[in-house]
Amino acid sequence: MSVKLTYFFLILVLSVLIATGLGTFLNQTSIYMKQNEQRLRNIVEYLAQLTLTDGDEFVAYQQIMLEYGDEIMVPFDFDGDYHPAKLEFYEAFNEVYPGKAPGIDVLYTDMPENLKILYGVYKHEYWLHIFEIARDSFEIDYCYYVVPTGEGLHVYYVIDAVREEKEVDGEKYILLNYEVDQPQEIHQHMWDAWNSGEYVPGFDMTNNEYGINLVYCLPLTINDQKMGLVCADVSFEKVNRNIVYITIKHVVGIGIVVVIFCAILSWLVGSRYIKRLIKLKDEISEFSDNKDPDISYKIIQDIKGNDEIYDLARQTSMMIQEIGTYMQSLVSKNKDLAEVQRRLTEANELANRDTLTGVRNKTAYDNEVRKIDDKIVNERFRKFGIAMVDLNNLKKINDSFGHEKGNVAIKKVCNMICRKFAHSPVFRVGGDEFVVIIENDDYEKVETLVTELQQEIDAIYGKQALEPWERVSAAIGWALYDPVYDADADSVFKKADQQMNKKKKAMKAGMI
């Protein structure tokens, strides 16, 4: 009889393990697929929202990329810092369109070819950085942005978080706008989304050099114009491996529980067993009625033990907690969007600061000039002036002692200017050029301040004991706004610049 009972228990355990394994695998496959679809949908919606925030700038960027992609050179080893490319574009733009703002006074698509290419480099580095950060933050394998070519089932890979390499004149660059055929039978979900212009549930499954991937795509529409598709991939091998791991874990856990259950079956059939099941059922029903996730803690407290009921209670508690967390995440979504806006504001503030000296940069100066001109036009501007300070011999210092020593000279002059003009904003508008908008208390004693600053600089230059890069020299020119003769701030700037150049020539003549 004991042998038959042993066979019965063995068959029961094997049957339960097989049923549990199959059910867990199918259930986990369904759950994990939905989780991955949601995870991929979250990242493409996040990236799409960022492009919508960029609006017309993203439209112009895409048009420029499609037109000049072969001429836009982004280094293959680009480290994510797009600010140098941004600064190079704005400096070049201001040379061509002084006093004007890109995208406002001058459309990006109306700029000359060289400015379009500089803009394309800057914006592509920016978006590549965004896509790569999003890929790592959401812990997926691949995210990218494609634009159908309009010819067959081909697309251009405009933004690709997995970089492709090309070589030009011995230098390695990122391959941009490469064209790929996307067959309908493999990319049905992607083409359905593109043709409908709306979210289409489900995945595409691809098999390429990166392995088998689950692909999710979301069409991007800006100003009622279909732009392209934001896509994200996750490795099916990873998905399958996780499902198998969870299934094995569940099967092993359930197997242990079943063996114990069989060994003490007579004791568990008693009232305590039934009572705990009823208690668990009542608390689950309570959660179903009230949707209060705190019931999960009550379940753990009430359903004590070390058997399958406790495991069921613990898993139910965890499931309820996860549901509560998910509900809270939906509530906090608006807070997350607000945080993104705050970070964008901080990024804009950083964009107006010179990274070397900490004073405001050329972009900030242009913004301040626009404010001054607006006040001049509306006849409500206070008294102001402009001082130009040009550091001498910076190139010589850089060439002779290196750029780090040149940076020392720049910061030294900048500190002297800031200390002297303590009540006026200071801007670094070029490598060796600074501008001070003279106002407040500095306006009343500008001549004295300029003279003192020039004397301090000349005194330092005369100290032979200092290192060559510490013996800084600079030419200063200044002018005050005259409402009779000056139409705008640029008129004052030009007068100050002329005085500075005159001073610079006189200094050079004196050194010969």
C-alpha positions as CSV (number, residue, x, y, z in Angstrom):
1,M,0.0,0.0,0.0
2,S,2.9,2.4,0.9
3,V,4.5,1.7,-2.5
4,K,1.3,2.6,-4.3
5,L,0.9,5.7,-2.2
6,T,4.5,6.6,-3.0
7,Y,3.8,6.2,-6.7
8,F,0.6,8.2,-6.3
9,F,2.4,11.1,-4.6
10,L,5.2,10.8,-7.2
11,I,2.7,11.0,-10.1
12,L,0.9,13.8,-8.2
13,V,4.1,15.8,-7.8
14,L,5.2,15.3,-11.4
15,S,1.7,16.2,-12.6
16,V,1.6,19.4,-10.5
17,L,5.2,20.3,-11.5
18,I,4.4,19.9,-15.2
19,A,1.1,21.7,-15.0
20,T,2.7,24.5,-12.9
21,G,5.6,24.8,-15.2
22,L,3.4,25.0,-18.3
23,G,0.9,27.4,-16.7
24,T,3.7,29.6,-15.3
25,F,5.5,29.7,-18.6
26,L,2.4,30.6,-20.5
27,N,1.3,33.1,-17.9
28,Q,4.7,34.6,-17.5
29,T,5.1,34.8,-21.3
30,S,1.8,36.8,-21.5
31,I,2.7,39.0,-18.5
32,Y,6.3,39.6,-19.6
33,M,5.3,40.4,-23.1
34,K,2.8,42.9,-21.8
35,Q,5.4,44.4,-19.5
36,N,7.9,44.7,-22.3
37,E,5.3,46.2,-24.6
38,Q,4.5,48.8,-21.9
39,R,8.2,49.4,-21.2
40,L,8.9,50.0,-24.9
41,R,5.8,52.1,-25.2
42,N,6.9,54.2,-22.3
43,I,10.3,55.0,-23.9
44,V,8.9,55.8,-27.3
45,E,6.2,58.0,-25.8
46,Y,8.8,59.7,-23.7
47,L,11.0,60.3,-26.8
48,A,8.1,61.4,-28.9
49,Q,7.0,63.8,-26.2
50,L,10.5,65.4,-26.2
51,T,10.4,65.8,-30.0
52,L,6.9,67.4,-29.8
53,T,8.3,69.8,-27.2
54,D,11.1,70.7,-29.7
55,G,8.3,71.3,-32.3
56,D,9.4,73.3,-35.3
57,E,13.1,72.9,-34.4
58,F,12.8,69.2,-34.7
59,V,11.0,69.6,-38.1
60,A,13.8,71.8,-39.3
61,Y,16.4,69.3,-38.0
62,Q,14.8,66.4,-39.8
63,Q,14.6,68.3,-43.1
64,I,18.2,69.4,-42.8
65,M,19.3,65.8,-41.9
66,L,17.5,64.4,-44.9
67,E,19.0,67.0,-47.2
68,Y,22.6,67.2,-45.9
69,G,23.0,63.9,-44.0
70,D,26.1,63.0,-46.1
71,E,27.8,66.3,-45.2
72,I,27.0,66.3,-41.5
73,M,30.0,64.9,-39.7
74,V,29.5,63.7,-36.1
75,P,32.6,62.0,-34.6
76,F,32.1,58.3,-33.9
77,D,33.6,58.7,-30.4
78,F,31.2,61.6,-29.6
79,D,31.0,61.5,-25.7
80,G,27.5,63.1,-25.4
81,D,28.7,66.7,-24.8
82,Y,26.8,68.6,-27.6
83,H,27.5,72.0,-26.2
84,P,30.6,72.8,-28.2
85,A,28.7,72.1,-31.4
86,K,25.9,74.2,-30.2
87,L,28.2,77.1,-29.4
88,E,29.9,76.8,-32.8
89,F,26.6,77.0,-34.6
90,Y,25.4,80.1,-32.6
91,E,28.7,81.9,-33.1
92,A,28.6,81.2,-36.8
93,F,24.9,82.3,-36.9
94,N,25.6,85.5,-35.1
95,E,28.4,86.3,-37.5
96,V,26.0,86.0,-40.5
97,Y,22.9,87.4,-38.7
98,P,24.1,89.7,-35.9
99,G,21.4,90.6,-33.4
100,K,18.9,88.0,-34.8
101,A,17.6,84.8,-33.3
102,P,17.5,81.5,-35.1
103,G,14.1,80.0,-35.6
104,I,12.5,83.3,-34.8
105,D,14.0,86.0,-37.0
106,V,15.6,83.6,-39.4
107,L,14.0,80.2,-40.2
108,Y,16.5,77.3,-39.9
109,T,15.6,76.1,-43.4
110,D,16.3,79.6,-44.8
111,M,19.9,79.6,-43.5
112,P,22.8,79.2,-45.9
113,E,24.2,75.7,-46.4
114,N,27.1,76.0,-43.9
115,L,24.8,77.1,-41.1
116,K,22.4,74.3,-41.9
117,I,25.3,71.8,-41.6
118,L,26.5,73.3,-38.3
119,Y,22.9,73.2,-37.0
120,G,22.5,69.6,-38.2
121,V,25.7,68.6,-36.3
122,Y,24.6,70.3,-33.1
123,K,21.0,68.9,-33.2
124,H,22.1,65.4,-34.1
125,E,24.5,65.3,-31.2
126,Y,21.8,66.6,-28.9
127,W,19.2,64.0,-30.1
128,L,21.8,61.1,-30.2
129,H,22.6,62.0,-26.5
130,I,18.9,62.0,-25.6
131,F,18.3,58.6,-27.3
132,E,21.3,57.0,-25.7
133,I,20.5,58.2,-22.2
134,A,16.9,57.0,-22.7
135,R,18.1,53.6,-23.9
136,D,20.2,53.2,-20.8
137,S,17.7,54.7,-18.4
138,F,14.8,52.4,-19.6
139,E,17.2,49.4,-19.8
140,I,16.4,48.4,-23.3
141,D,18.7,47.2,-26.1
142,Y,18.0,49.7,-28.9
143,C,16.0,52.8,-29.7
144,Y,16.0,54.8,-32.9
145,Y,14.1,57.2,-35.2
146,V,13.3,56.3,-38.8
147,V,11.7,58.2,-41.7
148,P,10.1,56.4,-44.6
149,T,11.8,57.3,-47.9
150,G,8.5,57.2,-49.8
151,E,10.0,54.6,-52.2
152,G,8.7,51.1,-51.5
153,L,9.3,49.8,-47.9
154,H,12.5,51.7,-47.3
155,V,13.3,54.0,-44.4
156,Y,16.1,56.3,-43.4
157,Y,17.7,55.8,-40.0
158,V,17.9,59.4,-38.9
159,I,18.7,58.8,-35.2
160,D,20.3,55.6,-34.2
161,A,21.3,54.9,-30.5
162,V,23.5,52.0,-31.8
163,R,26.1,53.8,-33.8
164,E,27.1,52.8,-37.3
165,E,30.6,53.8,-38.4
166,K,31.9,55.4,-41.6
167,E,35.4,56.7,-42.4
168,V,36.2,59.9,-44.2
169,D,39.8,61.0,-44.9
170,G,41.1,58.6,-42.2
171,E,38.7,59.9,-39.5
172,K,35.8,57.9,-38.1
173,Y,32.3,59.4,-38.1
174,I,28.8,58.2,-37.4
175,L,27.0,56.9,-40.4
176,L,23.8,59.0,-40.8
177,N,20.6,58.6,-42.8
178,Y,21.5,55.1,-44.1
179,E,18.7,53.5,-46.0
180,V,17.3,50.1,-45.0
181,D,14.6,47.9,-46.5
182,Q,11.9,47.0,-44.0
183,P,9.8,44.2,-45.5
184,Q,6.1,44.3,-44.7
185,E,6.0,40.7,-43.5
186,I,8.6,41.4,-40.8
187,H,7.7,45.0,-40.0
188,Q,3.8,44.7,-40.2
189,H,3.3,46.6,-36.9
190,M,5.6,49.4,-37.9
191,W,4.0,50.0,-41.3
192,D,0.5,49.7,-39.9
193,A,1.4,52.4,-37.3
194,W,2.9,54.6,-40.0
195,N,-0.1,54.2,-42.4
196,S,-2.7,54.8,-39.7
197,G,-0.7,57.6,-37.9
198,E,-1.8,56.1,-34.6
199,Y,-0.6,53.7,-31.9
200,V,-1.0,50.1,-32.9
201,P,-0.7,47.5,-30.1
202,G,1.8,44.7,-30.5
203,F,5.3,43.9,-31.6
204,D,7.3,43.2,-34.7
205,M,9.8,40.4,-34.3
206,T,13.1,40.8,-36.2
207,N,16.1,38.5,-36.7
208,N,19.3,40.3,-37.6
209,E,23.0,40.7,-36.7
210,Y,21.8,41.9,-33.2
211,G,19.8,38.7,-32.6
212,I,16.0,38.2,-32.3
213,N,14.4,41.4,-31.1
214,L,10.9,42.6,-30.2
215,V,10.3,45.9,-32.0
216,Y,7.8,48.6,-30.9
217,C,7.1,51.7,-33.1
218,L,5.1,54.9,-32.5
219,P,4.3,57.3,-35.3
220,L,5.4,60.9,-34.7
221,T,3.2,63.8,-35.9
222,I,4.1,67.4,-35.5
223,N,1.7,70.2,-36.6
224,D,-0.6,67.6,-38.2
225,Q,2.3,66.4,-40.3
226,K,3.5,62.8,-40.2
227,M,7.3,63.0,-39.5
228,G,8.6,59.5,-38.9
229,L,8.5,56.6,-36.4
230,V,10.1,56.4,-32.9
231,C,11.1,52.8,-32.3
232,A,12.6,50.7,-29.5
233,D,13.8,47.1,-29.4
234,V,14.3,44.5,-26.6
235,S,16.2,41.3,-27.0
236,F,13.8,38.3,-27.3
237,E,16.6,36.1,-25.9
238,K,16.7,38.1,-22.7
239,V,12.9,38.0,-22.5
240,N,12.8,34.3,-23.0
241,R,15.6,33.7,-20.6
242,N,13.8,35.7,-17.9
243,I,10.6,33.8,-18.5
244,V,12.4,30.5,-18.2
245,Y,14.2,31.6,-15.0
246,I,10.9,32.7,-13.4
247,T,9.2,29.5,-14.5
248,I,11.9,27.3,-13.1
249,K,11.9,29.4,-9.9
250,H,8.2,29.0,-9.6
251,V,8.3,25.3,-10.4
252,V,11.0,24.6,-7.8
253,G,9.1,26.6,-5.2
254,I,5.8,25.0,-6.0
255,G,7.5,21.6,-6.1
256,I,8.8,22.0,-2.6
257,V,5.5,23.2,-1.4
258,V,3.7,20.2,-3.0
259,V,6.1,17.7,-1.5
260,I,5.6,19.2,2.0
261,F,1.9,19.3,1.3
262,C,1.7,15.7,0.5
263,A,3.8,14.8,3.6
264,I,1.4,16.6,6.0
265,L,-1.8,16.3,4.0
266,S,-3.9,15.1,6.8
267,W,-2.9,18.0,9.1
268,L,-3.5,20.6,6.5
269,V,-6.9,19.4,5.6
270,G,-8.1,20.5,9.0
271,S,-9.9,23.6,10.0
272,R,-6.8,25.7,10.2
273,Y,-6.1,25.1,6.5
274,I,-9.6,25.9,5.4
275,K,-9.8,28.9,7.8
276,R,-6.7,30.5,6.4
277,L,-8.0,30.1,2.8
278,I,-11.3,31.7,3.7
279,K,-9.4,34.5,5.4
280,L,-7.3,35.1,2.3
281,K,-10.3,35.0,0.1
282,D,-12.1,37.6,2.3
283,E,-9.1,40.0,2.2
284,I,-8.8,39.6,-1.5
285,S,-12.5,40.4,-1.9
286,E,-12.0,43.4,0.4
287,F,-9.2,44.6,-1.9
288,S,-11.4,44.0,-4.9
289,D,-14.2,46.2,-3.3
290,N,-12.0,49.0,-1.9
291,K,-8.9,49.0,-4.1
292,D,-6.8,49.8,-1.0
293,P,-3.2,48.5,-1.5
294,D,-2.6,48.6,2.3
295,I,-4.6,45.4,2.5
296,S,-1.4,43.7,1.3
297,Y,0.2,44.3,4.8
298,K,-2.9,42.9,6.5
299,I,-2.7,39.7,4.4
300,I,0.9,39.1,5.4
301,Q,0.0,39.7,9.1
302,D,-3.1,37.5,9.1
303,I,-1.9,34.6,6.9
304,K,1.0,33.2,8.9
305,G,2.8,30.0,8.2
306,N,5.4,28.3,6.0
307,D,3.4,26.6,3.3
308,E,1.8,27.1,-0.1
309,I,-1.0,29.3,1.4
310,Y,1.6,31.6,2.9
311,D,3.4,31.7,-0.4
312,L,0.1,32.4,-2.2
313,A,-0.6,35.2,0.4
314,R,2.9,36.7,0.0
315,Q,2.6,36.6,-3.8
316,T,-0.9,38.1,-3.6
317,S,0.4,40.8,-1.3
318,M,3.3,41.6,-3.6
319,M,0.9,41.7,-6.6
320,I,-1.4,44.1,-4.7
321,Q,1.6,46.2,-3.8
322,E,2.7,46.3,-7.4
323,I,-0.8,47.3,-8.5
324,G,-0.8,50.1,-5.9
325,T,2.6,51.2,-7.1
326,Y,1.4,51.2,-10.6
327,M,-1.6,53.3,-9.7
328,Q,0.7,55.7,-7.8
329,S,2.9,56.0,-10.8
330,L,0.0,57.0,-12.9
331,V,-0.8,59.7,-10.4
332,S,2.8,60.9,-10.3
333,K,3.1,61.1,-14.1
334,N,2.3,64.8,-14.2
335,K,4.9,65.3,-11.5
336,D,7.5,63.5,-13.7
337,L,6.6,65.8,-16.6
338,A,7.0,68.8,-14.4
339,E,10.4,67.5,-13.4
340,V,11.4,67.1,-17.0
341,Q,10.4,70.8,-17.6
342,R,12.4,71.8,-14.6
343,R,15.5,70.0,-16.0
344,L,15.0,71.7,-19.3
345,T,14.9,75.1,-17.6
346,E,18.1,74.2,-15.8
347,A,19.7,73.2,-19.1
348,N,18.6,76.5,-20.7
349,E,20.3,78.3,-17.7
350,L,23.5,76.4,-18.2
351,A,23.4,77.2,-21.9
352,N,23.7,80.9,-21.0
353,R,26.8,80.4,-18.9
354,D,30.4,80.3,-20.1
355,T,31.8,77.0,-18.8
356,L,35.4,78.3,-18.3
357,T,34.8,81.5,-16.4
358,G,31.3,81.1,-15.0
359,V,30.2,84.5,-16.4
360,R,27.4,84.8,-18.9
361,N,28.2,83.8,-22.5
362,K,27.5,85.3,-26.0
363,T,24.0,83.8,-26.1
364,A,23.1,85.6,-22.8
365,Y,24.6,88.8,-24.1
366,D,22.5,88.7,-27.3
367,N,19.4,88.1,-25.1
368,E,20.3,91.1,-22.9
369,V,20.9,93.3,-26.0
370,R,17.4,92.4,-27.3
371,K,15.9,93.5,-24.0
372,I,17.9,96.8,-24.1
373,D,16.7,97.5,-27.6
374,D,13.1,96.8,-26.7
375,K,13.3,99.3,-23.9
376,I,15.0,101.8,-26.2
377,V,12.2,101.4,-28.7
378,N,9.6,101.9,-26.0
379,E,11.4,104.9,-24.6
380,R,11.7,103.5,-21.1
381,F,15.3,102.5,-20.8
382,R,17.6,103.6,-18.0
383,K,21.2,104.9,-18.5
384,F,23.7,102.3,-19.6
385,G,27.1,101.9,-21.3
386,I,29.2,99.2,-22.8
387,A,32.9,98.3,-22.1
388,M,35.0,96.0,-24.3
389,V,38.0,94.2,-22.9
390,D,40.3,92.3,-25.3
391,L,42.9,90.0,-23.8
392,N,46.3,90.4,-25.6
393,N,48.6,87.6,-26.7
394,L,46.2,84.7,-25.9
395,K,47.2,82.8,-29.0
396,K,50.9,83.2,-28.1
397,I,50.3,81.9,-24.6
398,N,48.3,78.9,-26.0
399,D,50.9,78.1,-28.6
400,S,53.8,78.5,-26.2
401,F,52.5,77.1,-23.0
402,G,49.3,75.2,-23.9
403,H,45.6,76.0,-23.6
404,E,45.5,75.3,-19.9
405,K,47.8,78.2,-19.3
406,G,45.7,80.3,-21.7
407,N,42.7,79.4,-19.6
408,V,44.5,80.7,-16.5
409,A,45.1,84.0,-18.3
410,I,41.4,84.2,-19.4
411,K,40.1,83.5,-15.9
412,K,42.5,86.0,-14.3
413,V,41.4,88.8,-16.6
414,C,37.7,87.8,-16.1
415,N,38.1,87.9,-12.3
416,M,39.7,91.4,-12.5
417,I,36.8,92.7,-14.6
418,C,34.1,91.2,-12.3
419,R,35.7,92.6,-9.2
420,K,36.0,96.1,-10.8
421,F,32.5,96.2,-12.3
422,A,30.8,94.6,-9.3
423,H,27.4,96.2,-10.1
424,S,27.3,95.4,-13.9
425,P,26.8,92.1,-15.8
426,V,29.9,90.7,-17.4
427,F,29.8,88.5,-20.6
428,R,32.5,86.4,-22.4
429,V,31.6,86.9,-26.0
430,G,34.7,85.3,-27.6
431,G,37.8,83.4,-26.8
432,D,39.6,86.5,-25.6
433,E,36.9,89.1,-25.5
434,F,34.7,90.3,-22.7
435,V,31.8,92.8,-22.7
436,V,30.5,94.7,-19.7
437,I,27.0,96.3,-19.8
438,I,27.7,99.3,-17.5
439,E,24.8,100.2,-15.2
440,N,23.8,101.0,-11.7
441,D,26.5,102.5,-9.5
442,D,29.2,101.6,-12.1
443,Y,27.6,104.0,-14.6
444,E,28.3,107.0,-12.5
445,K,32.0,106.3,-12.1
446,V,32.8,104.3,-15.3
447,E,35.8,106.4,-16.3
448,T,37.4,105.9,-13.0
449,L,36.7,102.2,-13.0
450,V,38.1,101.7,-16.6
451,T,41.2,103.7,-15.7
452,E,41.7,101.6,-12.5
453,L,41.2,98.4,-14.3
454,Q,43.7,99.3,-17.1
455,Q,46.2,100.3,-14.4
456,E,45.8,97.0,-12.6
457,I,46.3,95.0,-15.7
458,D,49.3,97.1,-16.8
459,A,50.8,96.7,-13.3
460,I,50.5,92.9,-13.5
461,Y,52.0,92.9,-17.0
462,G,55.0,94.7,-15.6
463,K,55.7,92.2,-12.9
464,Q,58.6,90.1,-14.3
465,A,58.5,87.7,-11.4
466,L,55.2,86.3,-12.6
467,E,54.9,83.4,-15.0
468,P,54.4,84.5,-18.7
469,W,50.7,83.4,-18.7
470,E,50.1,85.3,-15.4
471,R,51.4,88.6,-16.8
472,V,48.2,89.4,-18.6
473,S,47.7,92.3,-20.9
474,A,44.4,93.7,-22.3
475,A,43.0,96.6,-24.2
476,I,39.8,98.4,-22.9
477,G,37.4,100.5,-24.8
478,W,34.1,102.0,-23.5
479,A,31.2,104.1,-24.5
480,L,27.9,105.4,-23.0
481,Y,24.5,105.3,-24.6
482,D,23.5,108.7,-26.1
483,P,19.8,108.8,-27.0
484,V,20.4,111.5,-29.6
485,Y,23.1,109.6,-31.7
486,D,22.6,105.9,-30.7
487,A,19.7,104.0,-32.2
488,D,20.3,100.8,-30.3
489,A,22.8,98.9,-28.1
490,D,24.8,97.8,-31.1
491,S,25.7,101.5,-31.8
492,V,27.2,101.8,-28.3
493,F,29.0,98.4,-28.8
494,K,30.6,99.7,-32.0
495,K,31.8,102.8,-30.3
496,A,33.3,100.8,-27.5
497,D,34.9,98.4,-29.9
498,Q,36.5,101.3,-31.9
499,Q,37.9,102.7,-28.7
500,M,39.2,99.2,-27.7
501,N,40.8,98.7,-31.1
502,K,42.4,102.2,-31.0
503,K,43.8,101.3,-27.5
504,K,45.1,98.0,-28.8
505,K,46.9,99.6,-31.8
506,A,48.4,102.2,-29.4
507,M,49.6,99.3,-27.1
508,K,51.2,97.5,-30.0
509,A,52.9,100.6,-31.2
510,G,54.3,101.1,-27.8
511,M,55.7,97.6,-27.6
512,I,57.6,97.8,-30.9
